[in-house]
Amino acid sequence: MMEMDEQTERSFLRQRLEDNDRLVEEKDRALQQAQETIRLLQHVVQQTAQQAQEKDVLLQKTLKRERRARKGKHRMQKERDNAIQQVQEKNKGLQHARLSTLGGHLNRSQENGNTLSGVGVPPAISATDGTGLARATHGTRTEESNTQSQSKTTENAEQTSRERKRNRPYCSQHCLLGLVEGEPIDPTCPNVAYHCAGEDYEDSETLRFHPVNHFKWLCLIRGQLLNENAFRTRFDFQGVVGDSGVVFKVIDWKYGYTFVAKAIISPHMILSERESHVYKRLKPIQGEHVPVYLGMADLPLSGRDDGGELDGDIWTEGGDRPLKQMILLSWAGVPLVREHRGLLKGLSIEKGIEALQAVHDLGVRHRGGQLGHVLYNTEMNSIMLVDFEASYLCDDPGLPGQDNHNDEALEKTEEQLGMEENESLCAAEEMGEMTNVMIGALKAVFA
């Protein structure tokens, strides 16, 4: 009997110990869950604090941009006021000339009325008095002089307007990149007031976005090219003529976007497609090491059989090379020549190497190791490479323009195939060419 009691007591104690162990395990699990909850709460608190900090930084940047935009607005308003004042002064000059002409007519009418018989016959016909004839002749000369003066004043006003448009600065890289990508507008762009013309500058929301998306804007530009007066009003020839085309400075009629257009002559239109394809590959470095690619546009009015004013002004050696297409780009920068020495203070060999390396990293071989294809952009303080019509993609050698059926094109294709067999050698050769170009430019500019 006593043995049974001992066994029962042992079983009871064993059960108690097991229950205690379970309670301890449950408490440990609860403690672990509590610790995990505390860690999650700490993580949430950290994230919240980080988000609040990021919002504060974003707010500070937004306020800084708005302050810059207000300063830009004030500057542009001052320029507009000056322009309006100049126009008013010119109008006063025109009014003064007209009043002088009208006064001359009245004086001649009164003098002729005292001299003639008053039968209403014009003085130049009925008057036989030499004095009257002299007065009439003097009046005619005065009219011609006034007309010439008015014509000269109008021509001067038009020339001043053209010079003002020609001197308008190019849009910033961030501005045109934002237009293409649908990003907020760059308040530091020198033409931001023109982009937002008619908008409420005091409303900060207005300055955050472009007034038009890229697709509609490109359609607008293509529509402007249908206007026969487009080249005279918005296209300014920059004096750069190459083997495949010419370069223009372009001002958008409606929104004031100012950029560069590379016009391609008809025999090289396939090269424009090739260059466009390369620019699309280089999209990650657009605005930093290559210009921002804005699109392409045809020129239906230029180069018809009867010729055009644009063709006649530029292609003086013959009209057999009309302009047919345009590649629209941001302004890349200034040439590396001594005339721009004051703007090239930040020039260095490393900047040229960095730009070419960025192009190589995206699988593009420039094949344009010439001084004219290397520009310095003062806004970005970087080298920008241009003219990619001879370039190719390492992973896509069959670009437009590769398979032209002529000996010269065939030789280029064979050369390209040779380069593909040893890409590292090709890249090293291009780096060597870039180094030589930069060394030569530095010597020419600062020697």
C-alpha positions as CSV (number, residue, x, y, z in Angstrom):
1,M,0.0,0.0,0.0
2,M,2.8,2.4,0.9
3,E,4.6,1.5,-2.4
4,M,1.5,2.5,-4.3
5,D,1.4,5.8,-2.5
6,E,5.0,6.5,-3.4
7,Q,4.4,5.7,-7.0
8,T,1.4,8.0,-7.1
9,E,3.4,10.7,-5.5
10,R,6.2,10.3,-8.0
11,S,3.8,10.4,-10.9
12,F,2.2,13.5,-9.5
13,L,5.6,15.2,-9.0
14,R,6.7,14.1,-12.5
15,Q,3.5,15.6,-13.9
16,R,4.2,18.9,-12.0
17,L,7.7,19.1,-13.4
18,E,6.4,18.5,-16.9
19,D,3.8,21.2,-16.4
20,N,6.4,23.6,-15.1
21,D,8.7,22.8,-18.1
22,R,5.8,23.6,-20.5
23,L,5.1,26.9,-18.7
24,V,8.7,27.8,-18.9
25,E,8.7,27.0,-22.6
26,E,5.6,29.1,-23.2
27,K,7.1,32.0,-21.3
28,D,10.2,31.7,-23.4
29,R,8.2,31.8,-26.6
30,A,6.2,34.7,-25.3
31,L,9.4,36.5,-24.4
32,Q,10.8,35.8,-27.9
33,Q,7.6,37.1,-29.5
34,A,7.7,40.2,-27.3
35,Q,11.4,40.8,-28.3
36,E,10.5,40.3,-32.0
37,T,7.6,42.8,-31.6
38,I,10.0,45.3,-30.0
39,R,12.4,44.8,-32.9
40,L,9.7,45.4,-35.4
41,L,8.5,48.5,-33.6
42,Q,12.0,49.8,-33.5
43,H,12.4,49.1,-37.3
44,V,9.1,50.9,-38.0
45,V,10.2,53.8,-35.8
46,Q,13.5,54.0,-37.7
47,Q,11.8,53.8,-41.1
48,T,9.3,56.5,-40.0
49,A,12.2,58.8,-38.9
50,Q,14.1,58.1,-42.1
51,Q,11.0,58.9,-44.2
52,A,10.4,62.1,-42.2
53,Q,14.0,63.1,-42.8
54,E,13.7,62.3,-46.5
55,K,10.6,64.4,-46.7
56,D,12.3,67.2,-44.9
57,V,15.2,67.1,-47.4
58,L,12.8,66.9,-50.3
59,L,10.9,69.9,-48.9
60,Q,14.1,71.9,-48.5
61,K,15.0,71.1,-52.1
62,T,11.6,72.1,-53.3
63,L,11.7,75.3,-51.4
64,K,15.2,76.0,-52.8
65,R,14.0,75.3,-56.4
66,E,11.0,77.6,-55.8
67,R,13.3,80.4,-54.6
68,R,15.5,79.9,-57.7
69,A,12.4,79.9,-59.9
70,R,11.2,83.2,-58.4
71,K,14.6,84.7,-59.0
72,G,14.5,83.4,-62.6
73,K,11.0,84.9,-62.9
74,H,12.2,88.3,-61.6
75,R,15.1,88.2,-64.0
76,M,13.0,87.3,-67.0
77,Q,10.4,89.9,-66.0
78,K,13.1,92.5,-66.0
79,E,14.3,91.4,-69.4
80,R,10.7,91.6,-70.7
81,D,10.3,95.0,-69.3
82,N,13.5,96.1,-71.0
83,A,12.3,94.6,-74.3
84,I,8.9,96.3,-73.9
85,Q,10.6,99.6,-73.2
86,Q,12.7,99.2,-76.3
87,V,9.7,98.4,-78.4
88,Q,7.9,101.5,-77.0
89,E,10.8,103.7,-77.8
90,K,10.9,102.4,-81.4
91,N,7.1,102.9,-81.6
92,K,7.6,106.5,-80.5
93,G,10.2,107.0,-83.2
94,L,7.8,105.6,-85.8
95,Q,5.0,107.9,-84.5
96,H,7.3,110.9,-84.6
97,A,8.2,110.1,-88.2
98,R,4.5,109.7,-89.2
99,L,3.6,113.0,-87.5
100,S,6.5,114.7,-89.3
101,T,5.2,113.3,-92.6
102,L,1.6,114.4,-91.8
103,G,2.9,117.9,-90.9
104,G,4.7,118.2,-94.1
105,H,1.5,117.2,-96.0
106,L,-0.5,119.9,-94.2
107,N,2.1,122.6,-94.7
108,R,2.2,121.8,-98.4
109,S,-1.6,121.8,-98.7
110,Q,-1.8,125.3,-97.1
111,E,1.0,126.7,-99.2
112,N,-0.5,125.2,-102.4
113,G,-3.9,126.6,-101.4
114,N,-2.5,130.2,-101.3
115,T,-0.6,129.8,-104.5
116,L,-3.2,128.0,-106.8
117,S,-6.5,129.3,-108.1
118,G,-8.4,126.9,-105.8
119,V,-10.2,124.9,-108.5
120,G,-9.1,121.7,-106.9
121,V,-6.5,120.7,-109.6
122,P,-3.4,119.0,-108.1
123,P,-0.5,121.4,-107.8
124,A,1.9,119.3,-109.9
125,I,-0.5,119.5,-112.8
126,S,-2.2,122.9,-112.8
127,A,0.4,125.1,-111.2
128,T,2.6,127.1,-113.6
129,D,4.3,129.0,-110.8
130,G,7.9,127.8,-110.4
131,T,7.7,128.3,-106.7
132,G,4.7,126.0,-106.4
133,L,6.4,123.3,-108.5
134,A,9.5,123.5,-106.3
135,R,7.4,123.1,-103.2
136,A,5.6,120.1,-104.7
137,T,8.9,118.5,-105.6
138,H,10.3,119.2,-102.1
139,G,7.2,117.5,-100.6
140,T,7.7,114.4,-102.7
141,R,11.3,114.2,-101.6
142,T,10.2,114.6,-98.0
143,E,7.7,111.7,-98.4
144,E,10.4,109.5,-99.9
145,S,12.8,110.4,-97.1
146,N,10.2,109.6,-94.4
147,T,9.3,106.3,-96.1
148,Q,12.9,105.3,-96.3
149,S,13.3,106.3,-92.6
150,Q,10.3,104.1,-91.6
151,S,11.5,101.2,-93.7
152,K,15.0,101.5,-92.1
153,T,13.4,101.6,-88.6
154,T,11.3,98.5,-89.3
155,E,14.4,96.7,-90.6
156,N,16.4,97.6,-87.5
157,A,13.5,96.4,-85.3
158,E,13.4,93.1,-87.1
159,Q,17.1,92.7,-87.0
160,T,17.1,93.5,-83.2
161,S,14.4,90.8,-82.8
162,R,16.4,88.3,-84.7
163,E,19.5,89.0,-82.7
164,R,17.6,88.7,-79.4
165,K,16.3,85.3,-80.5
166,R,19.7,84.2,-81.7
167,N,21.2,85.2,-78.4
168,R,18.6,83.3,-76.3
169,P,20.4,80.7,-74.2
170,Y,20.0,77.0,-74.8
171,C,17.8,75.0,-72.4
172,S,19.6,73.2,-69.6
173,Q,20.3,69.4,-69.9
174,H,18.0,68.7,-66.9
175,C,15.2,70.7,-68.5
176,L,15.2,68.8,-71.8
177,L,15.8,65.5,-70.0
178,G,12.8,66.2,-67.8
179,L,10.7,67.0,-70.9
180,V,11.6,63.6,-72.4
181,E,11.3,61.6,-69.2
182,G,8.2,63.4,-67.9
183,E,10.1,64.6,-64.8
184,P,9.6,67.9,-63.0
185,I,10.7,71.0,-64.8
186,D,14.2,72.4,-64.0
187,P,13.7,75.8,-62.3
188,T,17.3,76.7,-63.1
189,C,16.7,76.5,-66.9
190,P,17.4,80.0,-68.4
191,N,14.2,79.6,-70.4
192,V,11.8,78.4,-67.7
193,A,9.8,81.6,-67.9
194,Y,9.1,81.0,-71.6
195,H,8.1,77.3,-70.8
196,C,5.6,78.5,-68.2
197,A,4.4,81.6,-70.1
198,G,0.8,82.3,-69.2
199,E,1.0,80.3,-66.0
200,D,0.7,81.5,-62.5
201,Y,4.4,81.8,-61.3
202,E,3.3,82.3,-57.7
203,D,1.7,78.9,-57.7
204,S,4.6,76.5,-56.9
205,E,2.6,73.6,-58.4
206,T,2.9,75.3,-61.8
207,L,6.7,75.2,-61.8
208,R,6.9,71.5,-61.0
209,F,5.9,70.1,-64.4
210,H,6.5,70.8,-68.1
211,P,3.5,72.4,-69.9
212,V,3.4,69.7,-72.5
213,N,4.5,66.0,-72.7
214,H,7.3,64.9,-75.0
215,F,5.0,63.2,-77.6
216,K,2.8,66.2,-78.1
217,W,5.8,68.5,-78.1
218,L,7.5,66.5,-80.8
219,C,4.3,66.5,-82.9
220,L,4.3,70.3,-82.4
221,I,7.8,70.7,-83.6
222,R,7.1,68.5,-86.7
223,G,4.1,70.6,-87.4
224,Q,6.2,73.7,-87.3
225,L,8.5,72.3,-89.9
226,L,5.5,72.3,-92.3
227,N,5.5,76.1,-92.2
228,E,7.4,77.5,-95.1
229,N,8.6,80.4,-92.9
230,A,9.9,78.2,-90.1
231,F,13.5,78.4,-91.0
232,R,13.5,82.2,-91.2
233,T,11.7,82.6,-87.9
234,R,12.9,79.9,-85.6
235,F,15.9,78.2,-87.2
236,D,19.3,79.9,-86.9
237,F,22.1,78.4,-89.0
238,Q,25.1,77.9,-86.7
239,G,27.8,77.8,-89.4
240,V,28.7,74.2,-88.8
241,V,28.7,72.2,-92.1
242,G,29.8,68.6,-92.2
243,D,29.9,65.8,-94.7
244,S,26.5,64.5,-93.7
245,G,24.6,67.6,-92.6
246,V,24.5,71.0,-90.9
247,V,23.6,72.3,-87.4
248,F,20.9,74.7,-86.4
249,K,19.8,76.4,-83.3
250,V,16.1,76.0,-82.9
251,I,13.5,77.9,-80.8
252,D,10.2,76.3,-80.2
253,W,7.4,78.7,-81.2
254,K,5.0,78.0,-78.4
255,Y,6.9,77.0,-75.3
256,G,10.3,78.5,-75.8
257,Y,12.4,75.3,-75.7
258,T,15.7,76.1,-77.3
259,F,17.9,73.2,-78.6
260,V,20.0,72.0,-81.5
261,A,18.9,70.3,-84.7
262,K,21.3,68.4,-86.9
263,A,19.9,68.4,-90.4
264,I,20.9,65.4,-92.5
265,I,21.3,65.6,-96.3
266,S,19.3,63.1,-98.4
267,P,22.2,60.8,-99.4
268,H,23.0,60.1,-95.7
269,M,19.5,59.7,-94.3
270,I,20.2,56.1,-93.3
271,L,23.1,57.4,-91.1
272,S,20.6,59.5,-89.2
273,E,18.6,56.3,-88.3
274,R,21.9,54.7,-87.2
275,E,22.8,57.7,-85.0
276,S,19.3,57.8,-83.5
277,H,19.6,54.1,-82.6
278,V,22.9,54.7,-80.9
279,Y,21.5,57.6,-78.9
280,K,18.7,55.5,-77.6
281,R,21.3,52.9,-76.4
282,L,23.1,55.8,-74.6
283,K,20.0,57.0,-72.8
284,P,21.4,56.4,-69.3
285,I,24.2,58.9,-69.9
286,Q,22.3,61.5,-71.9
287,G,22.7,65.0,-70.5
288,E,26.0,64.1,-68.9
289,H,28.4,62.6,-71.4
290,V,26.2,62.8,-74.6
291,P,23.4,65.2,-75.6
292,V,19.8,64.6,-74.7
293,Y,18.1,62.9,-77.7
294,L,14.8,64.6,-78.4
295,G,13.7,62.7,-81.5
296,M,13.7,63.0,-85.3
297,A,11.7,65.1,-87.7
298,D,11.4,65.2,-91.5
299,L,11.8,68.3,-93.6
300,P,9.1,68.0,-96.3
301,L,9.6,71.6,-97.6
302,S,13.3,71.6,-98.0
303,G,15.1,70.3,-101.1
304,R,12.2,70.2,-103.7
305,D,13.0,70.4,-107.4
306,D,12.6,74.1,-107.4
307,G,15.0,74.4,-104.4
308,G,14.5,76.3,-101.2
309,E,16.0,79.4,-99.5
310,L,17.6,77.2,-96.9
311,D,19.3,75.0,-99.5
312,G,20.5,77.9,-101.5
313,D,22.0,79.7,-98.5
314,I,23.9,76.7,-97.3
315,W,24.7,74.4,-100.2
316,T,26.3,77.0,-102.4
317,E,28.2,74.4,-104.4
318,G,25.0,72.9,-105.8
319,G,21.5,71.9,-105.0
320,D,22.0,68.1,-105.4
321,R,22.2,67.6,-101.6
322,P,18.9,68.8,-100.0
323,L,18.2,68.5,-96.3
324,K,15.7,65.8,-95.6
325,Q,15.8,64.9,-91.9
326,M,16.7,66.5,-88.5
327,I,18.0,64.9,-85.3
328,L,16.9,67.0,-82.4
329,L,19.3,67.2,-79.5
330,S,20.2,69.3,-76.5
331,W,23.2,71.7,-76.8
332,A,26.3,69.6,-76.2
333,G,28.9,72.4,-75.5
334,V,31.7,74.4,-77.0
335,P,34.6,73.1,-79.2
336,L,38.0,72.6,-77.6
337,V,39.6,75.6,-79.3
338,R,41.5,78.6,-78.1
339,E,38.6,81.0,-78.8
340,H,36.7,79.4,-75.9
341,R,39.6,79.4,-73.5
342,G,37.7,81.3,-70.8
343,L,35.0,78.6,-70.8
344,L,37.5,75.6,-70.7
345,K,39.0,76.1,-67.3
346,G,37.6,72.8,-66.0
347,L,39.0,70.9,-69.0
348,S,41.1,67.8,-68.3
349,I,42.2,64.5,-69.9
350,E,40.3,62.6,-67.2
351,K,37.0,64.1,-68.3
352,G,37.5,62.9,-71.8
353,I,38.5,59.4,-70.7
354,E,35.4,59.3,-68.3
355,A,33.1,60.3,-71.1
356,L,34.4,57.6,-73.5
357,Q,34.4,55.0,-70.8
358,A,30.8,55.7,-70.1
359,V,30.0,55.1,-73.8
360,H,32.0,51.9,-73.8
361,D,30.3,50.6,-70.7
362,L,27.0,50.7,-72.6
363,G,28.4,48.6,-75.4
364,V,29.0,51.4,-78.0
365,R,32.1,52.1,-80.0
366,H,32.3,55.7,-81.0
367,R,34.7,55.4,-83.9
368,G,34.9,59.2,-84.0
369,G,38.3,60.1,-82.4
370,Q,38.4,63.6,-83.8
371,L,38.6,66.9,-82.1
372,G,35.3,68.1,-83.7
373,H,33.4,65.2,-82.0
374,V,34.5,66.2,-78.5
375,L,32.8,69.2,-76.8
376,Y,33.0,70.7,-73.3
377,N,29.7,71.4,-71.5
378,T,30.1,74.2,-69.0
379,E,26.8,73.5,-67.3
380,M,27.7,69.9,-66.4
381,N,31.5,70.5,-66.3
382,S,32.0,67.4,-68.4
383,I,33.1,66.3,-71.9
384,M,30.2,65.4,-74.3
385,L,30.7,63.2,-77.3
386,V,28.7,63.8,-80.5
387,D,28.3,62.5,-84.1
388,F,27.6,58.8,-83.7
389,E,26.7,58.1,-87.3
390,A,29.9,56.0,-87.7
391,S,29.4,54.2,-84.3
392,Y,28.2,50.7,-83.8
393,L,26.9,48.5,-80.9
394,C,29.1,45.6,-79.8
395,D,26.1,43.3,-79.4
396,D,24.2,44.6,-82.4
397,P,26.5,45.1,-85.4
398,G,23.6,45.2,-87.9
399,L,22.7,48.8,-87.4
400,P,21.0,50.8,-90.2
401,G,23.7,51.8,-92.7
402,Q,25.8,48.7,-92.3
403,D,24.8,46.8,-95.5
404,N,25.1,49.5,-98.1
405,H,25.9,47.9,-101.5
406,N,29.1,49.8,-102.3
407,D,32.8,49.1,-101.9
408,E,33.4,51.7,-99.2
409,A,30.5,50.4,-97.1
410,L,31.8,46.8,-97.6
411,E,35.2,47.8,-96.4
412,K,33.7,49.4,-93.3
413,T,31.7,46.2,-92.6
414,E,34.8,44.1,-92.8
415,E,36.7,46.5,-90.5
416,Q,33.8,46.3,-88.1
417,L,33.9,42.5,-88.1
418,G,37.6,42.7,-87.3
419,M,36.9,44.9,-84.4
420,E,34.3,42.6,-83.0
421,E,36.9,39.8,-82.8
422,N,38.9,41.8,-80.3
423,E,36.7,44.4,-78.5
424,S,39.2,45.0,-75.8
425,L,41.8,46.1,-78.4
426,C,39.3,48.3,-80.1
427,A,38.4,50.0,-76.8
428,A,42.0,50.5,-75.9
429,E,42.7,52.1,-79.3
430,E,39.8,54.5,-78.8
431,M,41.1,55.4,-75.4
432,G,44.4,56.1,-76.9
433,E,42.8,58.3,-79.5
434,M,40.8,60.2,-76.9
435,T,44.0,60.7,-74.8
436,N,45.8,62.2,-77.8
437,V,42.8,64.4,-78.7
438,M,42.6,65.8,-75.1
439,I,46.4,66.3,-74.9
440,G,46.3,68.2,-78.2
441,A,43.3,70.3,-77.2
442,L,45.0,71.2,-73.9
443,K,48.1,72.3,-75.7
444,A,46.2,74.3,-78.3
445,V,44.0,76.0,-75.7
446,F,46.4,76.8,-72.9
447,A,49.8,76.7,-74.5
